[in-house]
Amino acid sequence: MRRINRMRPFLRNERGVALPLALMAFVVLGALSAALLAVGSSEVQIASNHLHGTQAFFLAEAGLEHAYSVLRITPTLVTTNPPNSLTTVPGIPADTPLGGFGRYTAQYRSAGVNTNTVLVVSTGTSATGGAQRVLRTSMSTSFTANNAILTSGPLTISGNPTVTGQCGSVHTNNNLTMSGNPSISGAATASGTYTVTGSPSVGPGSGGGQPQHTVPVINPTDFLNAAKASLPANQVFQMKANGQVLDGNNNLITTLSSGGRYNQWLYTAGGPAQWRITGATGVDGVYYLEGNVKVEGNPGSPSTPWVTTLIATGDLIIEGNPTIQTSLTDTLFIAGLDIKISGNPSNGFNGLIAAHEQLSLSDNPTINGFLIAEDASSTSSTVTSNTISGNSTITYNCGLNTPLQGPLQILSWGL
């Protein structure tokens, strides 16, 4: 008997199924390929943009570094009337090329904080794609003091002085010698030797062999210029060695003969000239005095302090019990030679006390601020070595904004 295969018709019908399945597979693979190509192209574009953006970022950084170098070498661009609007940094072409990677532009202007701070803006542009990045930084030559007492030369502390406050530390770039019972809340450090007798109380980290600290140049003329720039002309008095008295605009007020007086100051001609004030009265203002200066008596009172800043090109000697508040921001006594302070001004001296050469502090003065001795070559014998003695109290809580200038530094940095 003949066997009949009932499945054969069905098998013959399946021959047309493979083609549409294959076509569907090709369509799916094509779609996947297109998607992969699109993703790949997008990734390539992202990578390219990232590369160009990174190039622009580093170009902007190069602009900042270039500007920093120029301003560090020529600090007067920062300290002397920087522009009020963005201006290309002198010496840097408007579009400075950097190899074949692109170019940068560096501009600066006054930061509006003080005459020693500028804002620098650098724009980097990549050679391919034209990507741009902008970086901004504040640069300043303002000196920030972290010590209540800072000297370049040897420092001797004796008796029972107290140094306290958030920045109540002491440092000398030379040798430190302590005796008696001084109390220093912060560290007492020296770059040279550290010699202690008696029973001093000092903070952790005290000792010798420490790194040197930056000590700014104490130039009386810098402080005169700061006073001229920040105060009305009628609040600045230039007392010349020849007896002339000028205001802050260099206008002649009067000419004194030896033995004459102006604003309670007694003038004595000589080489150097001498300026002396006595009694209980002082006329407010910033005084730039050419020669040696001596304050005697008790000018000022707790209810009516003498508002002044004294800038001497020679020695500055403070005796008696004056009551003084600063006229030039946070700046009290500046000397082109030595500073010697004694007496018992219990109402305190507030602000910076800085000598181009040495300083001496004795008796019982109360000071809210910080002291600096640059220890330049000694030409005055008024103070032969930096000394802190007696029962003086020095409190320094950081943050004073003086015209002191130091090396150019970057204060802030960002996009």
C-alpha positions as CSV (number, residue, x, y, z in Angstrom):
1,M,0.0,0.0,0.0
2,R,1.3,3.5,-0.8
3,R,2.1,5.7,2.3
4,I,0.9,9.2,2.0
5,N,3.0,12.0,3.7
6,R,0.5,14.5,4.9
7,M,3.2,17.0,6.2
8,R,4.9,17.6,2.8
9,P,2.5,20.3,1.6
10,F,3.3,22.3,4.8
11,L,7.0,21.9,4.3
12,R,6.8,23.1,0.8
13,N,4.9,26.2,2.0
14,E,7.8,27.2,4.5
15,R,10.2,28.0,1.7
16,G,9.0,31.7,1.5
17,V,9.4,32.4,5.3
18,A,13.2,32.8,5.4
19,L,13.2,35.9,3.1
20,P,11.1,38.2,5.1
21,L,12.9,37.1,8.3
22,A,16.2,37.9,6.7
23,L,14.9,41.2,5.5
24,M,13.6,42.0,9.0
25,A,17.0,41.1,10.4
26,F,18.7,43.4,8.0
27,V,16.4,46.2,8.9
28,V,17.1,45.8,12.6
29,L,20.8,45.5,12.0
30,G,20.7,48.6,9.9
31,A,18.8,50.5,12.5
32,L,21.3,49.4,15.2
33,S,24.2,50.3,12.9
34,A,22.7,53.8,12.3
35,A,22.2,54.3,16.0
36,L,25.8,53.1,16.8
37,L,27.1,55.5,14.1
38,A,25.1,58.4,15.6
39,V,26.3,57.6,19.1
40,G,29.9,57.2,17.9
41,S,29.7,60.5,16.0
42,S,28.2,62.2,19.1
43,E,31.0,60.8,21.3
44,V,33.6,62.0,18.8
45,Q,32.1,65.4,18.9
46,I,32.0,65.4,22.7
47,A,35.6,64.3,22.9
48,S,36.6,67.0,20.4
49,N,34.7,69.7,22.3
50,H,36.3,68.5,25.5
51,L,39.8,68.6,24.0
52,H,39.3,72.1,22.6
53,G,37.8,73.3,25.9
54,T,40.7,71.8,27.8
55,Q,43.1,73.6,25.5
56,A,41.3,76.9,26.0
57,F,41.4,76.3,29.8
58,F,45.1,75.8,29.8
59,L,45.6,78.8,27.5
60,A,43.6,80.9,30.0
61,E,45.9,79.6,32.8
62,A,48.9,80.5,30.7
63,G,47.5,84.0,30.4
64,L,47.2,84.3,34.2
65,E,50.7,83.0,34.7
66,H,52.0,85.6,32.2
67,A,50.1,88.4,33.9
68,Y,51.4,87.3,37.3
69,S,55.0,87.4,36.0
70,V,54.5,90.9,34.6
71,L,52.8,92.3,37.7
72,R,55.4,90.7,40.0
73,I,58.3,92.2,38.2
74,T,56.6,95.6,37.9
75,P,54.5,95.9,41.2
76,T,53.8,99.6,40.5
77,L,51.2,98.4,38.0
78,V,49.3,97.2,41.1
79,T,50.2,99.8,43.6
80,T,50.0,103.0,41.5
81,N,46.6,103.8,40.1
82,P,45.6,100.6,38.3
83,P,42.9,101.2,35.7
84,N,39.2,101.2,36.8
85,S,38.1,99.2,33.7
86,L,39.6,96.1,32.2
87,T,42.8,97.0,30.3
88,T,45.3,94.7,28.6
89,V,48.2,94.0,31.0
90,P,51.2,96.1,29.7
91,G,53.7,94.0,27.8
92,I,51.2,91.3,26.9
93,P,49.8,91.5,23.3
94,A,46.1,91.5,23.1
95,D,46.1,88.0,21.4
96,T,49.2,86.2,22.5
97,P,49.8,83.0,20.5
98,L,50.9,79.8,22.3
99,G,52.4,77.4,19.8
100,G,49.7,76.1,17.5
101,F,47.2,75.5,20.3
102,G,45.6,78.9,20.3
103,R,46.0,82.3,22.0
104,Y,45.1,84.2,25.2
105,T,44.3,87.7,26.3
106,A,45.2,89.0,29.8
107,Q,43.4,92.1,31.2
108,Y,43.4,93.7,34.6
109,R,41.7,96.5,36.6
110,S,41.6,97.8,40.2
111,A,39.7,95.4,42.5
112,G,38.3,98.4,44.3
113,V,39.5,97.1,47.7
114,N,42.6,99.1,48.1
115,T,45.4,100.5,45.9
116,N,47.4,97.2,46.2
117,T,44.9,94.8,44.7
118,V,43.8,94.1,41.1
119,L,41.4,91.8,39.3
120,V,43.0,89.9,36.4
121,V,40.9,88.3,33.7
122,S,42.4,85.9,31.2
123,T,40.6,84.5,28.2
124,G,42.0,81.4,26.3
125,T,40.8,80.5,22.8
126,S,41.7,77.2,21.2
127,A,43.1,77.2,17.6
128,T,40.6,74.6,16.5
129,G,36.9,75.0,17.1
130,G,37.3,78.4,18.7
131,A,36.5,77.2,22.2
132,Q,36.9,79.8,24.9
133,R,37.5,79.7,28.7
134,V,37.7,82.6,31.0
135,L,39.6,82.6,34.4
136,R,39.6,85.3,37.0
137,T,41.9,86.0,39.9
138,S,42.6,88.7,42.5
139,M,46.3,89.6,42.9
140,S,47.7,91.8,45.6
141,T,50.9,93.2,47.0
142,S,49.2,93.9,50.3
143,F,51.2,92.4,53.2
144,T,49.3,90.1,55.6
145,A,50.8,90.0,59.0
146,N,50.4,86.7,61.0
147,N,52.6,87.8,63.9
148,A,52.1,90.4,66.6
149,I,55.8,91.0,66.5
150,L,58.0,90.4,63.5
151,T,61.7,91.3,63.1
152,S,64.5,90.6,60.6
153,G,67.2,91.2,63.2
154,P,67.8,89.8,66.7
155,L,64.9,90.2,69.2
156,T,65.2,90.2,73.0
157,I,62.0,89.9,75.2
158,S,62.4,90.4,78.9
159,G,60.4,91.5,81.9
160,N,56.6,90.7,82.0
161,P,55.2,91.6,78.6
162,T,52.0,89.9,77.3
163,V,51.4,89.0,73.7
164,T,47.9,87.7,73.0
165,G,45.1,87.6,70.4
166,Q,44.2,85.3,67.5
167,C,47.6,86.2,65.9
168,G,49.5,86.6,69.2
169,S,52.7,85.0,68.0
170,V,56.3,86.3,67.7
171,H,58.9,85.6,65.0
172,T,62.4,86.8,64.2
173,N,64.4,85.9,61.2
174,N,67.4,86.0,63.5
175,N,68.0,85.0,67.1
176,L,65.4,85.2,69.8
177,T,66.4,85.6,73.5
178,M,63.7,85.5,76.2
179,S,64.1,86.1,80.0
180,G,61.8,87.0,82.9
181,N,58.2,86.0,82.7
182,P,56.8,87.0,79.3
183,S,53.5,85.4,78.2
184,I,53.0,84.7,74.5
185,S,49.7,83.0,73.6
186,G,51.0,81.9,70.2
187,A,54.3,80.5,69.1
188,A,57.6,82.2,69.8
189,T,59.9,81.3,66.9
190,A,63.3,82.2,65.5
191,S,65.1,81.3,62.3
192,G,68.3,81.4,64.3
193,T,68.9,80.4,67.9
194,Y,66.2,80.2,70.6
195,T,67.5,81.0,74.0
196,V,65.2,81.0,77.1
197,T,65.9,81.8,80.8
198,G,63.4,82.6,83.5
199,S,59.8,81.3,83.2
200,P,58.3,82.4,79.9
201,S,54.9,81.0,78.9
202,V,54.7,80.3,75.1
203,G,52.4,78.6,72.8
204,P,53.0,75.3,70.9
205,G,55.5,75.2,68.1
206,S,57.9,77.6,69.8
207,G,61.6,77.2,69.1
208,G,64.5,78.0,66.8
209,G,65.6,76.9,63.4
210,Q,62.3,77.9,61.8
211,P,61.8,79.1,58.2
212,Q,62.2,82.8,57.6
213,H,59.1,85.0,57.3
214,T,58.7,87.7,54.7
215,V,59.4,91.1,56.3
216,P,58.1,94.0,54.2
217,V,60.1,97.1,53.2
218,I,59.3,100.0,55.5
219,N,59.4,103.1,53.3
220,P,57.8,106.3,54.8
221,T,57.1,107.6,51.3
222,D,54.8,104.6,50.6
223,F,52.7,105.6,53.5
224,L,52.6,109.3,52.5
225,N,51.4,108.2,49.1
226,A,48.7,106.0,50.6
227,A,47.5,108.9,52.7
228,K,47.4,111.3,49.7
229,A,45.4,108.7,47.8
230,S,42.8,107.9,50.5
231,L,42.4,111.2,52.5
232,P,41.4,114.7,51.8
233,A,44.3,117.0,51.1
234,N,43.5,119.1,54.2
235,Q,44.0,116.1,56.4
236,V,47.6,115.4,55.2
237,F,50.5,117.5,56.4
238,Q,54.0,117.3,54.9
239,M,56.5,118.9,57.4
240,K,59.6,119.4,55.3
241,A,63.2,119.5,56.6
242,N,63.5,123.1,55.4
243,G,60.5,124.3,57.5
244,Q,58.0,124.2,54.7
245,V,54.5,122.8,55.5
246,L,52.6,121.4,52.6
247,D,49.1,119.8,52.3
248,G,48.2,116.5,50.6
249,N,48.1,118.2,47.2
250,N,51.7,119.7,47.8
251,N,50.3,123.2,48.2
252,L,52.4,125.3,50.5
253,I,50.6,126.2,53.8
254,T,53.4,128.0,55.6
255,T,57.2,128.1,56.0
256,L,58.6,127.9,59.6
257,S,61.7,129.4,60.9
258,S,63.7,127.3,63.4
259,G,61.8,127.5,66.7
260,G,58.5,128.1,64.9
261,R,55.3,126.0,65.5
262,Y,52.5,124.6,63.3
263,N,49.6,122.5,64.6
264,Q,51.5,122.2,68.0
265,W,54.7,120.9,66.3
266,L,57.9,122.7,67.3
267,Y,60.4,122.8,64.4
268,T,64.2,122.9,65.0
269,A,66.3,123.2,61.9
270,G,69.4,121.1,61.5
271,G,70.8,118.0,60.0
272,P,68.5,116.2,60.6
273,A,65.6,118.5,61.4
274,Q,63.8,117.9,64.7
275,W,60.0,117.9,65.3
276,R,58.6,117.9,68.8
277,I,55.1,118.0,70.3
278,T,54.3,118.5,74.0
279,G,51.3,119.2,76.1
280,A,47.8,117.7,76.0
281,T,46.7,118.8,72.5
282,G,47.3,117.5,69.1
283,V,45.7,118.5,65.8
284,D,44.2,115.6,63.9
285,G,45.7,114.5,60.6
286,V,48.4,112.4,59.0
287,Y,51.8,113.9,59.5
288,Y,54.8,113.1,57.3
289,L,57.8,114.6,59.1
290,E,61.2,114.9,57.5
291,G,63.7,114.3,60.3
292,N,63.5,113.0,63.8
293,V,60.2,113.2,65.7
294,K,59.4,113.2,69.4
295,V,56.0,113.1,71.1
296,E,56.0,114.1,74.8
297,G,53.2,114.8,77.2
298,N,49.7,113.5,76.9
299,P,48.0,114.7,73.7
300,G,44.5,113.3,73.4
301,S,42.1,111.9,75.9
302,P,39.7,108.9,76.1
303,S,36.8,111.1,75.2
304,T,38.6,113.1,72.5
305,P,41.6,111.0,71.2
306,W,44.2,112.5,69.0
307,V,43.3,111.1,65.5
308,T,46.6,110.9,63.8
309,T,49.2,108.8,61.9
310,L,52.9,109.8,62.4
311,I,55.3,109.1,59.6
312,A,58.9,110.1,60.3
313,T,61.8,109.8,57.8
314,G,64.1,109.6,60.8
315,D,63.7,108.3,64.4
316,L,60.3,108.3,66.1
317,I,60.2,108.5,69.9
318,I,57.0,108.3,71.8
319,E,57.0,109.2,75.5
320,G,54.3,110.1,78.1
321,N,50.7,108.9,77.9
322,P,49.1,110.0,74.6
323,T,45.7,108.7,73.5
324,I,45.8,108.2,69.8
325,Q,43.5,106.7,67.1
326,T,44.7,106.2,63.6
327,S,44.0,108.6,60.8
328,L,45.4,106.5,58.0
329,T,43.7,103.1,58.0
330,D,45.1,100.8,60.7
331,T,48.5,102.7,60.6
332,L,49.9,104.4,63.7
333,F,53.6,105.0,63.8
334,I,56.1,104.6,60.9
335,A,59.8,105.4,61.0
336,G,62.5,105.5,58.4
337,L,65.0,104.8,61.1
338,D,64.2,103.6,64.7
339,I,61.1,103.6,66.9
340,K,61.3,103.9,70.7
341,I,58.1,103.7,72.8
342,S,58.0,104.2,76.5
343,G,55.6,105.5,79.1
344,N,52.2,104.2,80.2
345,P,49.5,105.0,77.6
346,S,46.9,102.8,79.3
347,N,44.2,103.8,76.7
348,G,46.3,102.0,74.1
349,F,47.8,102.4,70.7
350,N,45.8,100.9,67.9
351,G,47.3,99.9,64.5
352,L,50.6,99.2,62.8
353,I,53.9,100.2,64.4
354,A,56.8,99.7,61.9
355,A,60.5,100.7,61.8
356,H,62.8,100.6,58.8
357,E,65.6,99.8,61.3
358,Q,65.0,98.7,64.9
359,L,62.4,99.2,67.6
360,S,62.2,99.3,71.3
361,L,59.2,98.9,73.6
362,S,59.4,99.5,77.3
363,D,57.4,100.5,80.4
364,N,53.7,99.7,80.3
365,P,52.2,100.6,76.9
366,T,49.0,98.8,75.7
367,I,49.0,98.1,71.9
368,N,46.2,96.7,69.8
369,G,48.0,95.9,66.5
370,F,51.3,94.5,65.4
371,L,55.0,95.6,65.3
372,I,57.5,95.2,62.6
373,A,61.2,95.9,62.4
374,E,62.8,95.6,59.0
375,D,66.3,95.9,60.5
376,A,67.8,97.6,57.5
377,S,71.5,98.7,57.9
378,S,71.6,100.6,61.2
379,T,72.4,104.3,60.8
380,S,70.7,105.4,64.0
381,S,71.9,104.8,67.5
382,T,68.5,105.5,69.2
383,V,67.8,101.7,69.3
384,T,70.7,99.3,68.8
385,S,68.7,96.1,68.9
386,N,65.0,95.1,68.9
387,T,63.8,94.8,72.5
388,I,60.4,94.2,74.2
389,S,60.5,94.8,78.0
390,G,58.5,96.1,81.0
391,N,54.9,95.2,81.3
392,S,53.7,96.0,77.9
393,T,50.5,94.3,76.5
394,I,50.3,93.6,72.8
395,T,47.0,92.2,71.4
396,Y,46.7,91.3,67.7
397,N,43.6,89.6,66.3
398,C,44.8,89.7,62.6
399,G,42.9,91.4,59.8
400,L,44.4,94.9,59.8
401,N,44.3,96.6,56.4
402,T,47.5,98.6,56.3
403,P,49.3,100.1,53.2
404,L,52.2,97.7,53.8
405,Q,53.4,96.0,50.7
406,G,54.9,92.6,50.2
407,P,55.5,90.2,47.3
408,L,52.7,89.8,44.8
409,Q,50.3,87.0,45.9
410,I,47.2,85.4,44.5
411,L,44.2,86.0,46.8
412,S,41.5,84.1,44.9
413,W,41.1,82.1,41.7
414,G,38.1,80.9,39.8
415,L,36.1,80.7,36.6
